[in-house]
Each structure stands twice: as C-alpha cells, then as structure tokens.
Amino acid sequence: MQARTWIYLRPLGPVAFRWGGTTSPLLRGTAAHSLVSPLPLPSTVSGFLRAQLMRMGKLEPEEALREDSLRGLGIELGPVLLLLRFERGSVPCAFIYGARGPSLLCASPGGSFAISPRVLYRVGVALDMDTRSALEGYLYSMEHLDLSPAALRAAGGGCIENGIGEMGALRSVGIAVGIQRDEGGLLPELRGVVGPLGGEGVPAMIEGEVDLGLGDGVPVLAAPALIDGYGAEGLDLRVVWDGGAVVLRGYAASARSCWPPESPGQGKDGEVHARPTVRLLSRGFALNSRLLMSLAAMPGPAVDCDCAAIGRSTWNGWGSVVRLPLRLRDPGGARWRGAAPGAY
C-alpha cells in the first residue's frame, strides 16, 4: 500500500459533521435528517485546504471552487482519521458504519478498542444561504457527537493498556488527514494556518505532520467509496465502478468497548461488527449549488485488495483504505483469524 504523509487538523471549538440526508438528501428543514459523524467527509477536508491555499495566493478564487483544483497543484488526498494525541504517542481511530450503529475503531499500543460517542441534541435557526442571516420561522434540531467522555476514559485506562501511565495525559483530539502525494511541497507552508472547517465554520488549526505508526493489519475502508453499482455475495458486497470492482467483507472485530461513563458495559471486552452498506451521499458544494449525489459504500468493512483506495474521485480522498491491527471473526463462523497481511 502506498506510503502516506499525515497532517493534523485541530478544531479550536466544538465541531459536528453531517453526511447528507437520510430521509431525503435534497430536502432542507425538518424533513431532512443527516447521519452525524465524528469525522468530516473528504469533500469537507478538500474544501478546507483549497480555501487556505487560496488565501495564500496558491489558487485563484475560480480555481479554488473546482473539485479537482488540489490535483492540479500536485496534491492527492488520502483517508481522514480521528486522532487522540497524548503526551507520549497518538491513537488513530477509523469511522465504522456498523451493524450496531456508527462508532470509532481505534488502534492503540495495548490493543484495539471501540469508541461509541454520546449523542447530544440542540435546536438552531436556519440561515439564508445568500445573506447568512436568520430565516424567520425556520427552526431545526440537530444531533452532535460528544467524544470527550469516551476519549477521557480511553486516556484513563478503560481502553488503553496502562492508560495515562504509558502514554501520558490526553493533550488534544483532532483529525489526521493522509496525503498521498504533494509534488509542489505546499503542505509545509500550511503549518500554523487557521481556517473555518465544516458547515458551521468552526476554526481549525493545521499543526503539521504526525506519525500514526500504522503498520500491517487488515485493510479497512476508511472513507466513503463513490461507486456506480453493487451486488451481494453472501455476507459480502461486491462494489463496482468504471474500470474496477472489489469485494467488501463484513466482520466482527475483537475490541474493548469504550462507552461513555453513563452507558452499560463500559471497558469490557467485546466485538465490533462492521457491515457493507451503500447509501446516497453528497460530494460537496460548488458555487451556489450542490454537486451531484453519488452512490457510496460506507466506511467500515474489510477490503479484499492491497490498495490505497477504491472507487471514483480517490485523488480527493474518497474510498481511502487503511490497515488496522484487528483480530477478525467471520460473521458466520466461530473461529478468529489473525490480522496478518493478506488475512482477508
């Protein structure tokens, strides 16, 4: 699998990312309900970087609006992971769209564990897209994912072996972005830059490169893969696009559960179940318009190829694959299989 450089984005305030409507992706207001994720879509990260490069004079405004403008600068994006940064080391976490709901699967020195974020709710006022002023009579409710209780428990030893004694105190929770290539050497110039991230424009700082320490393991789909079609293969799913096809495999992974403090079963050994799932997602926004909706395989399942990405628009981060040190069990069987390269 192709080597990556990882850069770290640290949000400077509470941030929520929504992945398109589940009731109707084309509706606004109370009829629309979005999947809330602890991680941004690849299009959100791409837009964030394009905006900063435009501010630095590396892109003209009309160029920055194009979906492929980073590629024109010689930059190809990779996966987006959540990163728990400690005094002595970091723990990367991949978003898993599983049979028991969305969660995060984390790879720590003491073994894998699963974070199940706490859901918070709030009421807001819709904004006019042109004036950014409030729309009278348009209230909406929104879900947030609160990662702090689970992250603190992970730091305290409920999920990470020896906890604070081994890795030190939790310093920050942010986003690690994999970069496949940077032919122009532009990324170092972005260190220390602060800009708005996500639809609510929460400021985030680019703190430079980080070492995730990901080695051999099970190849897992870490970002939605844009596909043209699919077909079932037993418990698996064969996804297809122009010029390619791959099988996504569901699995059960041995992991320690790291739930919020008020949830039952905290800190107990268990399983995380990933399943191949397909749904419609938005690829992002252009000037005064939304890009076309695309069929996408959701992140989480194991991938049966030694590849860096699958599907379309992989140069923009879609369909990224990472290797996680997991112990897997076939959903239909009772035997565990190791996480050696090629195990799947």
N, C-alpha and C positions, 0 to 999 in steps of 0.2 A: 504494500500500500504506500502511496506517495507520502513523503515526509511533509510536515506542515510546520509553519510558524504560528504561534498562538499570541494574540494580543488580548489585553484585559481591559474591559469597559466596566467602570464602577459607577452605578447610579448614585446620585447625590440626594435622592429622596425616594419615597415610595413609588413604585412603578408597577403597572399592570399591562399585560399584553393580551390582546384578543385576536382570535384566529378565524374570523368570519362567522356568519350567522348559521345557527343550526336549524332554526325554524324556517327562515328564508334568507339566503345570503344577500338578497337585493333590497330588503326592506330596512327602513330605519325606524327608530322609536320602539314602542312597547312590543311590537310584533317580532322584533329581532332579538335573538339570544345567541351570544357568542361563547365558544369554548375559551375559557381563560387559561392561559399557560404561564408558567414561571419563566419562560424563555420567549424572546421575540422571533418572529418569522424571519427567514433570510432576507426578504424584501425590506424589512424594517432596518436591519443592520446595514444593508446596501445603501438605503436612503440616508442613514445617519452618516456613513463615510463619505458619500457623494456630497452631502451638504457641507461637511468640513473641508473637503478638497476644493469646493467652490469658494468658500470663504478665504482659503489660502491662495486663490488665483490659479489653481491647477486645472480647474474646469470652468468653462463659460456657463452662465446660467442655463442656456438652452441645452447644453451638453449634459449638465447635471440632472436634467429631467428625464434623460433617456435611461432605460432599464439596463443597457449594455455599456454605459459610459465607463465603469470601472475596468471592464475588459479592454476598452480602448486605451487605458493607461497601463496595461500590462498587469492588472491585479485580478486574481481569481480568488473568490471566497470559498471557505470550507464550512465545517459544522459550527454550530453555536451550542455551547455547553454552559451550565451553571457552574460557578467555581466558588468553593468555600476556601478562603485564604486564612491560614493560621500563621503563627509566629515562625514555625518550622515546617513548611510544606503546604501543599494545597490538595484539595479533594475535588475532582471534576465529577459532575452529575449530568446524565443524559435524560431527556424527557421521554417518558414511556407512556404511550396511549394503550393502557392495558385492559384486561377483562374486568378488573375491579375499579376502573376509573383512572384518571391521569395521576401520575406520580413521577418521582425522580429516582433514577437508579445511579448510585454513587460508588466510585471505586476508591477505597481508602487502603492504607497500608495494612490495616487489620482485617480486611475483607470487605465484601460488598454489602451495602445497606440501602434500604429504600426510604425515601422521604415522602410522606403523604401530607401535602400542605393543608393548612387550615383555610377554609373558605370564609371570607368576610363580605358583607354586603353594604352598599351605600346608595344614596339617592343623589342624582345630579340633574343639572339643567342642560338641555341640548343647546348647541351653538349654531349660529348661522355660519355656513362654510365660507361665505364671502367676507362678512364683516367681523366674524369671531365674537359677535355679541349674542346675548341670550335670546332664545326663541320663546316668545311668550306662550305659556301653556304647555310646553314640551318638557315634562319631567321624565326621567328614566331611572331605572335601578341597575346597578352594576355589581358584578362579583369581583373580588380581589382574592389573590392567594397570598396568605401570610406565611412566609418561610421562616420567620425568626424563631418560633418555639422549637421547630424541628432542627434548625441549624444549631441552636444553642445546646440542644440535647445531644446532637452529634458531637459537639465540641466537649461536652461534659462526660463522655464515656458511654453514653447509652447506645451509640452506634459505632464509634471509632475505638478500636482497641487501645486501652490505656488512656484514651481521651486527652485531656489537657497535659497530662504528664509526658506524653510522647510528642505531640505536635504543638504544644503551647496554646495560648488563648486564641479564640477566633478574632481575626482582625477585620475582615470585610466579606461581604457576599456580593458577587458581581457576575459578569458574563465573559466567558472566554470565547473568542472568535478565531477559528482556524483559517489561516491564509495559505492557499495552495501555491501561489507564486506572487512576487512583487518585482517585476522586471525593472521598474523605474526607481526602486529604492525609496518610495514615497512614505511608507509606513513609519519609519523612524521620525520623520518630520511631524507626525501627528501626536507624538508623545506630549502629554500635558494639556491637550486640547479639550475644551468643554463645549458640549453642544446638546440640543434637545433630542431626546430619544423616545420613540413611540408616539402614539396619537395624542397623549396628554402633554407632550413636550417636557418631560422631567429631565433636568440636566444630568448628563453623564460625562465622566472624565475618561480619556484614554490614558491608561497608566503605563503603557509599554508592553514589552514581551514578557511572557511567563512560560515556565516549563511544567507541563502537566504530568509528565512521567508515564504516559500511556504506552504500554508495550504490547506484547502478544495477548490475545484474547479472542473473544467471539465477535465477529463483525456484526454490528447492530446499526440499523437505520436511525440516524440521529436528527434528521430534519425531513420535513415532508418531501416526498419524491413526486414530481409532476409527471403524470403518465397519461397514456391515451386509452388504455383498456386493461382489463384484468379477467382472470378466470380461476376458479377454485381448483386446488389439487389436494383433496382430502382436508387435512387440518391446515394446509398451507395456502398461499395465494401467489399465483403467477401474474406479475405485473408486466405490461408491455408498453413500449413507446417506439417512435420511429427509429428503426435500426437496432433495437435491443430488447432483451427480456431477462427477467431474473425471478427467482422464487423467494418469497418472504416466508419465513417459518415462525410459527408461534412456539412459545416455550414457557416453561416455568423455571425461574432462576432462584437458587438458594441465596437468601439475603436476610439480613437482620432488619426487622421493621423498626422504623424510627418515626413514631407518630407524634403529633402534638401532645403536650402533657395531659390534657383532659380526655384523650382518646384511649380506649381499651387496648390492651396488647402491646404497650409501648416497650421497645427494646427487646422483644422476643424474636428468636429465630423463626423464619418462615419462608414463604415463597412470594415472588412477584411474577404475575402472569402477563405476558405480552401476547398480543394477538394481531394478525394482519388486518388492517382496517382501511377502507377507502372512503373519502368524502370530498365534497367540493370546497375549495379554498380560493381566496383572492390572492393574486400575485402582487398586489400592491396598488399604488396610485400613480397616475401621470398628471399632467397639468389639467386641473378642473375635471378630472374623470378617473374612474376606477378601471384598472386593467381587467382583461377578461378573466372570468372564473376558470379554474383548471381542476381536473380530477387529480387527486393527490393521495398517495399511500401515506398513512400517518406513521410517525416515528415509533420505534419500539421493537419490531420483530427482527429476528436474525436474518442476515443476507447470505445467500449461498454462493457468493463470489468474493474473490480477493480484490476489491475495487475501492476507489476513493469516493465514488458517488454513482448514483443510478438515476435514470430518467432524463428529463429535459431541464435546460437552464442550470445545469450543475455548476457552471462557472460563476453563478451568482449565489452559490451556497445551497441550492435545493438538492434534496436527495443525498446529502452527505452521509458517509459511513464512518463509524469509529469502532475501535476494538476495545471491549470492556472485559476485565478479568472475572468472568462469571462461571459458575457451575450450573449446567443446564440439565433439565429433565424433559424428555419428550412428553407433551401433554397427554398422550395416550398410553404412556408406559410408566414403569415404576423405577427404572434404572437411571441413575445420574450419569452424565457424561462430562468429562473434564473440559477445560477451556483452552486446550492446546490449539495452535494454529491448524486450521483445516478440520476442526472437530465437527463443524457444521458444513 
